[in-house]
Amino acid sequence: MSENTTEVIAGGVVLAAAVGFLIYAGQAAGFSAGAAGSAGYDLTASFRSVDGISVGTDVRLAGVKIGRVSQMDLNTQTYRADVTVAIDGGVEIPEDTAIAISSEGLLGGNYVELVPGGSPFMLEPGSEIEDTQGAISLIGLLSKFVSGREE
């Protein structure tokens, strides 16, 4: 009987560890439920290049995560990447805000950065951010530097 009890306890520990890992993975991937009453809203932007970001990438304002990329599609009329970002509830964004794809460092990943303007008027849910800056290719910059060309 003691051998059976030991197996049940070991199985319970393994099951608890697996559940803990799944919860952690869900939160890290951005699938955690927000606080009650803090429903967010979506904003859109059109980029020339979205290299280095994907659905789930952080959206930051002043270095603080305030949302995530929720959708990315190719606009076949303009050949630009249409990106939808989900902003957390309670965060209002001025209408003259710029949006850019920024790098965390030389070896770090990319994130979407919001640079607020000074307008007293705020973006409405579903609005488009007009001022965009796409991803900058580090390889392209290095090749221009090495070759000494200006374009």
C-alpha positions in Angstrom: 0.0 0.0 0.0 2.9 2.4 0.8 4.3 1.9 -2.7 0.9 2.8 -4.3 0.7 6.0 -2.1 4.2 7.1 -3.2 3.2 6.7 -6.8 0.1 8.8 -6.3 2.0 11.6 -4.5 4.7 11.6 -7.3 2.0 11.8 -9.9 0.3 14.6 -8.1 3.5 16.6 -8.0 4.2 16.1 -11.7 0.6 17.1 -12.5 0.9 20.3 -10.4 4.2 21.2 -12.0 2.6 20.7 -15.5 -0.4 22.9 -14.6 1.9 25.6 -13.2 4.0 25.5 -16.4 0.9 25.9 -18.6 -0.3 28.9 -16.6 3.1 30.5 -16.8 3.3 29.9 -20.6 -0.1 31.3 -21.1 0.8 34.5 -19.2 4.1 34.9 -21.0 2.3 34.5 -24.4 -0.2 37.2 -23.4 -3.2 35.0 -23.0 -3.9 36.0 -19.4 -7.2 37.7 -18.6 -7.1 41.4 -17.8 -8.6 42.9 -14.7 -12.4 43.2 -14.6 -13.7 46.4 -16.2 -10.4 47.1 -18.1 -11.5 46.1 -21.5 -9.1 47.5 -24.1 -9.5 48.9 -27.6 -7.9 48.5 -31.0 -5.9 50.9 -33.0 -4.5 50.4 -36.6 -1.4 51.5 -38.4 0.1 50.8 -41.8 3.8 50.1 -42.0 6.3 49.8 -44.9 8.1 47.0 -43.1 7.2 45.0 -40.0 10.4 42.8 -39.8 11.0 41.5 -36.4 7.4 41.7 -34.9 4.5 39.3 -34.9 1.1 38.8 -33.3 1.7 39.0 -29.6 4.6 41.5 -29.7 4.6 44.0 -26.9 3.3 47.6 -27.5 5.1 50.0 -25.2 4.7 53.6 -24.2 7.6 55.2 -22.3 9.0 51.6 -21.9 5.9 50.3 -20.2 3.9 47.5 -21.8 0.4 48.9 -22.5 -0.8 46.4 -25.1 0.2 43.9 -27.8 0.0 43.4 -31.6 -3.3 41.5 -32.2 -3.3 41.3 -36.0 -1.1 41.7 -39.0 -2.2 41.6 -42.7 -0.8 42.6 -46.1 -2.8 45.3 -47.8 -2.8 44.1 -51.4 -3.7 47.6 -52.7 -0.9 49.5 -51.0 1.6 46.6 -50.5 2.0 47.8 -46.9 1.5 45.8 -43.7 -1.7 46.7 -41.8 -1.2 46.2 -38.1 -3.8 46.2 -35.4 -2.7 46.8 -31.8 -4.8 46.1 -28.7 -4.3 48.8 -26.1 -5.1 48.1 -22.4 -8.2 49.8 -21.0 -7.6 53.0 -19.1 -4.7 54.2 -21.4 -5.7 57.1 -23.6 -3.5 57.9 -26.6 -3.3 61.5 -28.1 -4.4 61.7 -31.7 -1.0 62.9 -33.0 0.9 59.9 -31.6 3.6 58.3 -33.7 4.1 54.5 -33.8 7.4 52.9 -34.6 9.0 49.4 -34.6 12.0 49.7 -32.2 14.7 47.3 -31.2 15.6 46.4 -27.6 19.3 46.4 -28.5 21.8 45.0 -30.8 20.9 41.4 -30.0 17.4 42.0 -28.5 14.0 41.6 -30.1 11.8 44.2 -31.6 8.7 45.8 -30.1 6.1 48.4 -31.1 6.7 51.8 -29.5 4.1 54.6 -29.2 5.5 58.1 -29.0 2.7 60.4 -27.8 2.2 63.9 -29.2 0.8 66.9 -27.5 -2.7 66.9 -28.7 -5.5 67.4 -26.1 -7.7 65.1 -28.3 -7.5 61.3 -27.8 -7.7 58.6 -30.4 -11.1 56.8 -30.6 -11.2 53.0 -30.6 -10.6 51.7 -34.1 -8.7 54.9 -35.2 -5.7 54.7 -37.4 -2.3 56.1 -36.3 -1.0 58.0 -39.4 2.6 58.7 -38.3 4.4 55.3 -38.7 8.1 54.2 -38.8 8.8 50.7 -40.0 11.6 48.4 -38.9 15.1 49.4 -39.8 17.3 46.7 -41.2 20.6 46.5 -39.3 22.2 44.5 -42.1 21.1 47.1 -44.7 22.6 49.9 -42.5 25.9 48.0 -42.1 26.2 47.3 -45.8 25.7 51.0 -46.6 28.3 51.9 -44.0 30.8 49.4 -45.4 30.3 50.3 -49.0 30.3 54.0 -48.3 27.1 54.5 -50.4 24.4 57.0 -49.7 20.9 56.4 -51.0 
